Amino acid sequence: MDSAGRVVIPKSLREAIGLGDGGEIEIQLVDGALLVAPPTVRKRIEEHDGRATIVAEQELPPLPDQVVRDVLDAIRR
């Protein structure tokens, strides 16, 4: 941490939670530790063709290909 209180988050960690360069973050104090996360996206539930669907109230960035592959691999196990 520098004298102004700035902290550099390593690229590998930013990528792991989907943070882009210059992106916004949320910081919370949880049990004496700082929790850094992408900002919460407001969402609502809509019904489409008889099924409940969660819809984000703002444009979301595309998921990196590796994140999609990791999720698919986890589901297939």
C-alpha positions as CSV (number, residue, x, y, z in Angstrom):
1,M,0.0,0.0,0.0
2,D,1.4,3.4,-0.9
3,S,1.3,6.5,1.3
4,A,-2.1,7.6,-0.3
5,G,-3.7,4.2,0.7
6,R,-3.7,2.9,-2.9
7,V,-3.4,-0.9,-3.4
8,V,-2.6,-2.7,-6.6
9,I,-4.6,-5.8,-7.2
10,P,-2.6,-8.3,-9.2
11,K,-3.9,-9.0,-12.8
12,S,-4.5,-12.7,-12.1
13,L,-6.7,-11.9,-9.2
14,R,-8.6,-9.2,-11.1
15,E,-9.2,-11.6,-13.9
16,A,-10.3,-14.3,-11.5
17,I,-13.3,-12.2,-10.3
18,G,-14.0,-10.5,-13.6
19,L,-12.6,-7.0,-13.0
20,G,-11.4,-5.0,-16.0
21,D,-8.7,-2.4,-15.9
22,G,-10.0,0.8,-14.5
23,G,-13.2,-1.0,-13.4
24,E,-15.3,-0.2,-10.4
25,I,-15.1,-2.2,-7.2
26,E,-17.1,-2.5,-4.0
27,I,-15.1,-2.8,-0.7
28,Q,-16.7,-4.0,2.5
29,L,-15.3,-4.6,6.0
30,V,-16.2,-8.2,6.9
31,D,-15.0,-9.7,10.2
32,G,-11.9,-7.4,10.3
33,A,-10.9,-8.0,6.7
34,L,-11.5,-6.1,3.5
35,L,-13.7,-7.8,0.9
36,V,-13.1,-6.5,-2.7
37,A,-15.7,-7.5,-5.3
38,P,-17.1,-6.3,-8.6
39,P,-20.0,-3.9,-8.0
40,T,-23.4,-5.4,-7.4
41,V,-25.7,-5.3,-10.3
42,R,-29.3,-4.5,-9.7
43,K,-31.6,-7.1,-11.1
44,R,-35.3,-8.1,-11.4
45,I,-37.2,-11.2,-12.1
46,E,-39.3,-11.4,-15.2
47,E,-41.5,-14.2,-16.6
48,H,-40.8,-15.3,-20.1
49,D,-42.7,-18.3,-21.6
50,G,-43.8,-19.4,-18.2
51,R,-40.3,-19.4,-16.7
52,A,-38.8,-16.9,-14.2
53,T,-35.8,-15.1,-15.6
54,I,-33.3,-12.9,-13.8
55,V,-32.7,-9.7,-15.8
56,A,-29.8,-7.2,-15.1
57,E,-30.9,-3.6,-15.0
58,Q,-27.7,-2.5,-16.7
59,E,-25.5,-3.7,-19.5
60,L,-23.0,-6.3,-18.4
61,P,-19.6,-7.0,-19.9
62,P,-19.2,-10.3,-21.7
63,L,-17.7,-13.1,-19.7
64,P,-14.1,-14.1,-20.6
65,D,-13.9,-17.4,-22.6
66,Q,-11.9,-19.0,-19.8
67,V,-14.6,-18.2,-17.2
68,V,-17.2,-19.9,-19.4
69,R,-15.0,-22.9,-20.0
70,D,-14.4,-23.2,-16.2
71,V,-18.1,-23.1,-15.4
72,L,-18.9,-25.7,-18.1
73,D,-16.1,-28.0,-16.8
74,A,-17.4,-27.7,-13.3
75,I,-21.0,-28.5,-14.3
76,R,-19.8,-31.6,-16.3
77,R,-18.0,-33.1,-13.4
